Amino acid sequence: MSSLALEIDHVMQRIAAPKAMRLERLLRDGLALALSEEERDAVAAPVHQHQDWLMRLNALRNSVGTGKAGTSTEAILDDLRSERA
């Protein structure tokens, strides 16, 4: 994985979901400009699937939420990763 991809992945994990979705859209738009039409079509299909999945995930999170603040999944995973190092 390139350093740019790692940096993007790191940022995507740290920012809020709405900002992450906007950043992803911007990055995919940039990729579409750089790719041929055939390559764009191959990249575009998973975007819609990913967006649909994110909407379903958000609905699920809202349906099971307790309304109480707790430790985020990302924080738990970061804590587990730090124990391995």
Residue pairs with C-beta under 8 A, 6 or more apart in sequence:
1 9
8 23
8 27
11 23
12 20
12 23
12 24
13 74
15 23
17 54
17 58
21 51
21 54
24 50
28 43
28 44
28 47
31 40
31 43
32 40
32 43
32 44
35 43
